[in-house]
Amino acid sequence: MSVYKHDYRAYTGRVTPLWWRVLVLARYGLSEIWSSKITIGLFILSMLPSIVFLILIYLANNPLARALIMRGNQQPLPMNAEFFLVVLEIQCWAALVINAWIAPRLITFDLADNAMPILLSHPISRFGYVLGKFAALFGSLSLVTWVPCLLLFAYQAYVSPQGWLGTNAQIASGLFIGSLLWIGWMTFLGLALSSWVKWRVVATGIIIAAVFVPAGVGGIVTGILRTRWGFLLNVPVSMTQLWARLLGKREFMGPNLSLPSGAIVTMLVLVSLACVAILNARIRAREVVRG
């Protein structure tokens, strides 16, 4: 039968739900992330500190094992907010390294191969595309941050004397909220900067530089102007202050250098909004070619 004799009709079959389309992108994003042996190697390395902390928790709650391994040293190992702050810091900074490697794999390849018009020609919006990539990256970073942190806390609560859990319940909520704030901010930053360049290696370097270069500038501003507000650019310092407060640890910086928690959260929100603006400008169904 000739083509012109066909009667074309609109599709009336079952339509895939919007949320399922996002999950399809997230599933393929996870497949792309974990297809690299380097990603697996980085994940294994990020779990090594958790194993060390697990051993320390076991020794802290087992005097006999501590006496045998530590050659009779009976000094107790404190399992408090300071200990779990170190756990949170190490896991979150390990997540930064992993984010710098895997975030460009989600968007940079689509931009470099000019696949964005094809992807967005399917029944999925730009918001759905970004949400699918966000879910894949956020879920991967969760495996390095709040998941091992809360598992260590649960093990400490299990082997500790009765009453420890009730006294230190704030630590669990601090680990969870602090991790969510960090990986949410990093996910926005990683996706936005990855969409700005088409070279994966360059994108990896830019993500690392976006955290530590402003930190150096903030340190210079603080030293020259003698103001604490320069620490807002110093992400390591400001986030450490926020994490310590969430875990209930006492302030480790003087009142003249300590930043309000509201100012730190506002900085994270503003940077995230700027990243959303970058994604809105870069994720397009068309590409303008200037000849």
N, C-alpha and C positions, 0 to 999 in steps of 0.2 A: 504494500500500500504506500502511495506517495506521501511525503511528509505533509504537504499542504492539505491532505484529506483527513489528517488526524484532528480530533477535537481535543484541545488542551483545556484542562480544568484545574482549578486550584486544589491543592492537597487537602484532603479532608480526613486524613488518618490521625492516629494518635501522635500528639506533640509532646516532645520531651520537656519536663518541667524546667523552669529557669534554674532552680537550685542544682539540678542534676547536671546541667551544662557546665556550671562552675566546678562541680566535683570532677568532671571529665578533665578539665584543664588542670586541676590540682593533681589528679592522678598521673597525668602525663608529665607534669612538673616534677613530681616526686621521682618518677622513673628517670627523668633526665638528671636530677640531682645525684641519685644513688647509682647511676651507671658508671660513674668515675671511680677508679680505684683510689685516687687521691682523696676523694670525699670520705671513703671508707677508712682510709688511713688516718685522716684528721679526726674522724669520729672516735676511732680507737684510742688515739693519743689523748683526746679530751676526756676519756673515761679513766685514764690512769690516775689522775689526782683523786677521783672519787674512790678508787680502790684503796689508795693510801689512807684517805679519811675513814674509810670503813674499818681498816685495821686499827687505826687510832681509837675509834669508838669502841672496838672490841677490847683493846688494851685498857681503856679508861674504866671499863666496867668489869674487868676480870683481873683482880689483884694477883692471882697465881700466875697467869700468863704474863703479866707485866713484870713480875719478879723474875721469871725465867728468861724473858727476852731482853729486858732492860737491865739485867745483871743486878737484881736486887733493889733497883730504884723504886721506892714505894711512893714517890711524889705523885699525887693524883693529877690526871689530865682533865682540866676543866672543860666540860661540855656545855658551853653557854653561848650567849649571843656573839661574843668575839670569835669563837671557833667557827660558828656557822656563817659569820660575815666573811671569813677567809674562804670558806667553801663557795659562797655565792660569788665572790669576786673572781676567783680562779675560773669557775665554770662560765661566768658571763664573758670574761675576756677571751676564753677559748671559743665561745660562740661568735665573738667578733671576727676571729680568724676564719672560722668556718663560713660565716656570712660573706666575708670578702671573696671567698672562693666560689660559693654556690650561687650567690645572687646573680652574678653576670650570666650564668648558664641558663637562667630562666628567661631573660628578656634580650640580652645582647645578641644571641644567635638568631632570634626572630627578626631583629632589626638589621643585622648584617646580611641575612639572606632575603631581605625584602618580603618577608612572609606576613607582615602585619596586615596588608590589605586582604590577603587570602583568609587569614584567621577571622578578621572582623567582618568579612562578607558572609560568614555563617551566622545563624540566629543567636548571636551573643553580643552584648554591648561592651563598650570599653570598660565600664565598671565591672562587669562580670569577668572580663579578661584579667584585670588587675586583681580582683578578689581571688580568682583561682590561683594566680601566682603567689599572692600574699599568703593564702592558706598553705600552699606547699612549703614556702620558706619558713613561715611561722611554726608549722608543725615540726619541721626538721630541727629548728633551733630549740624547740621545747625539749627535745630528747637530750640536749646538752645542758640545759639550765635547770628549770624548776623540777623536771622529772627526777634526775639524780639527787638534787638537793632535798626534795621531800622524801625520797626513799631513804636517804641517810638519816633524816630527822625521824622517820618512822622506826628505823632500826634502833636508834638511840632511845626512843620512847619505849621500845619493846624490852631492851636489856637494862634500862636504867631502873633505879629504885622507884617504888611507888610514890607518886606525887610529883615527879619531875615533869610529866606531861602537862599537868595543870598549871604549874609555875611558869613553864616556857612555851605556852601555846602561841604567844605572839610571834615567836620565831618562825613557826610554820606559815602563818599568814604573811609575815614579812618576806620569807623566801619566795612565796608564790607571787605576791603583788610586785615585789622588786624585779623578779624575773620577767613577768609579763610586761612591765613598763620598758625594760631594757630590750627585749627581743621585738616588741612592737615598734619601738623607735628604730632599731637596727633594720627591721624589715622594710619600713618605709624608706630609710636612707639607702639601703642596698638596691632596692628596685628603682628608685629615682635616679641614682647615679649610674646604674647600669643602663638605663634607658637613654642617658645623655651621650654615651660613647658606643661605638660599634666594635671595639676591640676588647676582648675579655680580659687580657692581661692588664691593659690600661685601666679598665674598670675596677679590677681588684686593687690596684695601687691607689686609685682615687678614693675608694671606700676607706682604706686604712688611713690615708692622709686626711680625710675629712674629719677624723676623730682626733688625731694627734697634732696636726698643724694648728688648728684653733686652740688646742691646749697650750702650745708654746706661746701663741699670741696672748692668750689670757694670762699666762704667767708673767709676761713682760708688762702687760697693762697693770696687773696687780702690784708688781714691784715698783714701777715708775710712779703711778698715781697713788699708790698706797690705799687702794680700795678693794674691798672684797668682791665687788661685782665683776671683776675680771675673771673670777673663777667660774662664772656662768659659761664662758667659752672653754673652760677646762673640764671636759666631760669626765675624765677619771676622778678628779677631786669632787666635783658636784655629785656624781652618782654614788661615790663612796659615802658621802654625807647622808644622802637620801636612804641608801640601803641600811646604814647604821641606825637611823631613826626608825625605820620600818621594823627592824629586828629588836629594837629596844636597847641598843647599846648606848653607853654614855658618849657624849660629844668628845671627839678627839682633837678638835680645833678650837681655838679661842673664840670668844664672842665677836671679836672684831673681824674674824675671817670666816665665820660660819654663815652659810647662806640659808635663807628661809626655804622651807620645803615647797611652798607655793611658787616661789621664783624658779626653782629647779623644774618643777612639773610644767610651768608655763613655757620654759625654754624648750622642753621636749615637745610640747604641743605645737609651738610655733615652727620648730624644725620639721615636724611631721606634716604640718599644713603646707610648708614650702615644698616638701617632697611631693605632696599630692598635686600641687600646681605644676611641678615639673612633669609628673606623669600625665597630667591632663594635656600638657602641651606636646608631649612626645608620642603618646599612644594615639595614633591617628590611622584611619582607614585609607588614607591616601598619602602619597609622598610627592612633594613638590621638587621637581628637577629643574635646576637653572642651567641653561645651556650657554 
